[in-house]
Amino acid sequence: QYPLPASAAVLGDLAERLDELSQLPACLQDANFHAYRGAVLMQLGRPVEAVEPLERALLTRPELFGAQMDLAQAHAAQGDLASAAALLDDLRGRAGLPPGMSLPLDREI
């Protein structure tokens, strides 16, 4: 549920619970679940761990703008600026990009 909790302790507990749930068959195929899990990990400052669920979300539903943005941030946080820039370039070229999203994209990389 958004917005994400502000408390690091609550986020940590949430990340543990999402990790447990990620093995359930219903969750394995739910792109929104994986996008949320990735967002929680990013909020916790764990970009390496966030990559897998974010990529899983985008494999199922490539139109998830937020997941792609989080994945770009995860790559940038790890120093992979080429991958981050490629993801952001792809977002910029998409039809249906939510209004106001282009400005934050331009500041990311």
N, C-alpha and C positions, 0 to 999 in steps of 0.2 A: 504494500500500500504506500502510495506517495502522499506527501513528502516523506522522505526517509527520516527515521528517528535521529535526533541530534546527539543523543548520548552514545559515546563510544561503547560503553558497556552493553547497552541495549542492542546496538548494531552488531556487536560481537556475538551476543546470544542469538540474534536473528541469523547471522551468517552460519553459525553452527547448525541451527535448525534447518536452514535451507540446504546445507550440505547433506544432512540426513535425508531430507525429502528428495534430493536430486536423483536418488537411485530408484525411486518408485516409477513404475511404468507410465503412469499418467503424467508425471513431471518430466520424464525423459523426452516427451514429444511436445511439450508446451513451451513455445518460444517466449511467451511473456514471462513465464517462470524463470527461464534462464537469463533473460534480459534484466529482470529484477535482481536475481542473485548476483549478476555481474555488477549492477549499480551499487548494491550493498558492499561488495568487495572493493569497488573503487572508492566509495565513501570512507571505507576503513583504511585506505591507503595501501591496498594490496593488489596492485595492477597485474602482477604476474599471475595471480590466481584468478583474476577477473577475465583474462583473455579467453579461456576455454568456454565458460558459460556464454559469454558475449558472442563468440564465434558460432556456438551451437544455436543460439537464438537467431542469428542472421542466416544460418544455413536453412532454417525452417521458414523464417519470414524476413527476407532481405529488405522489406520496406520499413522495418523498425528504425526510424531515424535516431531515436535516443540510444538504442543499442549500438548503432554504428558510431555515433558520436562518442559514447563511452569507450568503445574499442579503440578509436583513434587516440583518445586520451591515455588509455592503457599502454598503447604502443609508444606514445610520446614519453610517458613517464619512465619507460624502460630504455629510452634513447633511440628507439627505432623510428626516427623522424620520417624516413621514406615511406614506411607503411602507414604512418599516421597521416601524412600529406595525401597519399593515394586515397585513403578512405574519405578524407574531407573533400578532395576534388570530386570524388564520385557523388558525394552528398550535394555538392554545389550544382552538379549537372542534372539532378533529379527534378522531374516535374512533381508538383505537389509538396514541395518543401514548405513546412509551416511558416507563416509570416513571422519575420523577426529572427528567424534562425540563422540567416546568412551572416549577420553581424557577429554572433558568438563564434561561428565557424572561422571567420577571418582572423580572430584573435587567438585561436587555439595553437596554430603552428606558424 
